[in-house]
């Protein structure tokens, strides 16, 4: 708030000046909240990108490990959804492929007619789970 406005508020305390002061205070608070929210959103995007990078680094995952990781990804997806953040297609693909039983994974890729899956990621999960797509 500028010094001139403070002086006006002190010299002429009326309803208008109180409303203006409240408006300016709220505007300032909203600006700070907006900056904090933007910072949180950037942090969330960075954390999600790092998580996906770590997922891509997995060399091998057992069936039990795939089940657990699928649940973990579902939890993260719920958090992102609660924050009104889009869930990256790569994350959706990881979750879908990890939650599918290993012996049905090949069929999942073949029946993906709506192209819901990110194919490079789906192929990577098949490799992690030792599913041969060639045969």
N, C-alpha and C positions, 0 to 999 in steps of 0.2 A: 504494500500500500504506500502511496506517495505521501510525503509530509503534508502537502496541501490538503489532501483528503482527510487526513487525521485532524488537522486544524479545523476544517469545516465541520467535521463530526462533533468536535468538542465545543465549538462555538454555537452551533445550531442543532442541538439534539432533537430531532423530530422523527416521526415514523419513516419518512422517506430516507433520511440519512442512515437509520438503523437497517432498513431493508437493503440499501446500497452496500453498506459495510458487510452485511451477511452474504450478499451476493458475491462481493469481491473475495471474501474469505472462502466461500464454497468453491468459487472458480479456481482459486489458488490450490485448494485441497484436491479438487478434481484433476488439476494439471499434474500434481505430484502423484496422485493415484494412477493416472494414466501412464506416467513415466515408469512407475513401479510395475504396472501390469505389462507394459511393453518389455521391460527387463525380464520379467518372469516368463513371458512368452518366448523371448529369445533363448533364455536358459533352457526352457522345456524343449524347444526345437533342437538345440545343441545336444542336450542329453539324449533325446530320441535318436538323433543321427549317430551319436557315439554308441548307443545300445545296438543299433542296426549294424554298425561296423563290427562290433564284437560278435554279433550273431554270425556274420559272414565269415568270421575267422575260425569257426568251429570246424574241426576236421572230421570228427566222428561223433555220433550221438546214438545211444542205445534207445530201445523202445521206451523204457521207463524214463530215461532222460528227456526224450521227446515229449512224453506226456506232461512232465513237470514244466518244461520250458513253454509248452503250449499254454498251460495255466498261467504262467508268469506273464506271457505276452498278452493274454486275455485281460489280466489285471491292469497292465499298462494301458491297454486299449480303453478300458473302462475309465481310467483316470483321464486320459486324453479326451474322451468323450464328455466327461463331466466338466472339463475345462473348455468345452466347445471348440476343441482343436480337431482338425481332420486327422484321421488315422492313415498314415502312409500306406499305400498299396503293398509295399514290400513287407511291412509288418503284418498286414492281413494275410499275405501269401505264406509267410513263415508260420503264422498261427494255424492256418488251414492245413498246410502240409504236415506240420508236426502233430496236429490232433488226429489226422487220418491214420488208421492202422497201416503199418508198413506194407502189408500184402495188398492193400487197396490204393496205394499211392499212385501207381502207374495209371489205374483207371480214372483217378481224380483228374490227372493231367489230360487224359484223352477226352473226358466228358466236360471239360471246361469250355463249353460252346459260347458262353457269354464273355469270355476272356476276362474273367474276374481275377485270375492269377497273374502275377508278374512272372513270366516264363523263365527268365534267367535265375530268379530267386527260387522258383519251384525246382528247377534242375539242380541248383546248388543243394537244396534240402534233400533231394533224391541221392545226391552224391554223399552227403553227410550220413544218411541213413543206409547207405550201401544198397540202394535200389538201382538195378541195371535197367535203363530205359531202352536199350538196344534190342533186347530179346523179347 
